[in-house]
Amino acid sequence: MINIVSRQELWHPLSVHLPIVFLLSATVLSIVLLCLKKNQWYIFIKYTLIFLLTSGTAFLWLSFYTGNQAYGPVVRTICYPSLLKTHLYWAYVTCYSFSAISLFAVIGLFVPWLQRKIMIAFIAVGCVLASACLCYTGHLGGTLVYEHGAGVNPKAKDCAED
């Protein structure tokens, strides 16, 4: 049995998938919201979008924290630490991008002149760009795990392939 409490590198994969789903769903909803006229569905989707953005961003920061906790044990076991640093860089970009978009969406709830289609368009464009960063970060994370065995299959000391 795997001792998950003592192995910090195992917390990151457990915490990373929920924000991915929340934030990609928020991106889809922001695009749908651009196409809708104001009715009862518009308001429901708008508040669902804000919920998914804010909670997804909070969980994204949690997964960023667990990724930082896993950095030390993982960087010593992989042969390409530059790939891990690139993954960390794009995680920063993704977290700050979604944080800015979430903050703008929440402020838009309280400032009446921001509750226009231009605000929704700004949020949609921001979500699409931040989701591209999220997908690239996820791609790098998948490469680390499935091609380099980060956190699951430590390589030999000389980094020779079997």
N, C-alpha and C positions, 0 to 999 in steps of 0.2 A: 504494500500500500504506500502511496506517495504522501509524504508528510508536507502538506501544503502550508502549514503555519510557519515552518522554519525556512522554506524555500521561497524567498521573496520574488524570484523571477516567474513564479507560477501565478501570482496575483494579477499581473498585467493582462494575460489573455482572458482571464475571467471577467475583468472589468471593462474591456475595450469594445465589446460588441454591442452593448446596449446604446451607447452614444452614437455609434455608427448608424444604427437603425433609426433612432430618434432624429438625428440631424439630416439624414437623407430623406426621411419622410417629411421633415419640415421644408426641405428644398422643393419637393414635389408639391406640397400644399401652397407654398409661396407662388409657384407658377400657376396653379389652379386658381388661386385668389386673384391673380391678374386678369383672368378670363371671365370671372363672375361679376354680375351686377349686384348691387347692394340689395340683399334680401336676408331671410333668416339663415340660409346656408352660409352666406358671406360672413356674417357675424360669428357663427359657430366655427367655421374654418379659420377665421382670423384669430380667435382665442385659442383654438387647438394649435395653430402655428406658433403662437407666442409660448404656449406651454411646452411644445416640443423643442423649440429653440432654447428656452431658458433651462429646462431640465436636462436636455441633451448636452448643453454647454457645461452645466455643473458636473454631469457624469464624465464629460470629456476631460475636465480638469482632474477628476479622480483617476481616470485611466492614465493621464499624463504623470500624476504623482506615482502611481504604481509602476509605470515605465521607468521613471527615475530611480525607484527603489531596485528595479531589476537591472539597471544599467551596469552597476559594479560587478555582480556575478556573471553577467552575460558577456561583457566586453573582454573578460579574461579567457573566455572559452571559444571565441570565434576567430577566424583567420582574417576577417575583413572588418576591423573596428571602424573604418571610415564609412562603411555602409550603415553602421549603427549610429554614427554621428549625424549622417544625413537624415536618417529616420527621426532622430531627436530634433533636428533643425525644423523639418517639415511639421513635426508635432507642435512645436512652438508656434509656427505660422498658422496652423489650423486652429489651435486653441485661441490665439489672440483674434483671429478673423471672426470666428463664431462668437466670441465675447463681445466684440464691437457691434456685430449685427444684432445680437440679443439685447444689448443695452439700447441700441437705437429703436428696436421694436417695443421695448418696455416704455421708453420715454415717449414714443408715439402714442401710447395709450392715454397719456395724461396731457399731451399738448394737442389741442384741437386742430391746428393748422397742419400738423404732421399726419393726420388721418386721411390722407388722400391717396390716389392711385400712384402718385410719384413716390410716396414712401414705400408702398408695396412693391413698386418696381425696383427701388433701391435695395430693399430687403431680398427680393428675388434674385437680382444680379449678384448681390453679395453672397447669398446662399449657394448659387451655382459656382461661383469662384472658390468659395471656401470648401464646397463639396469636392471640387477638383483637387484641392490640397489634401482633403481627407482621404480621397481615393488613392492618391499618390503615396501618402503616408502609410495607408493600409497595404498597398502593394510592396512598399519597402519592408514593412513588418512581416508580410508573408514570405518575401524573399529571404529575410533573416531566418525565419523558422524552417521553411520547407527546403531551402537550398543550402543553408549554412548551419542548420541544427541549433540555432540560438535558443538556449533555455531548455532544450529537450535532448539533444544529442551532441555532447561536447566532442570537438575534433581532437585529433592526436596533437601532441605537443609541437610537432614539426609542421602541422597543417597539411599533411599529405593526404590526398584522397585515397579511399580504399579501392 
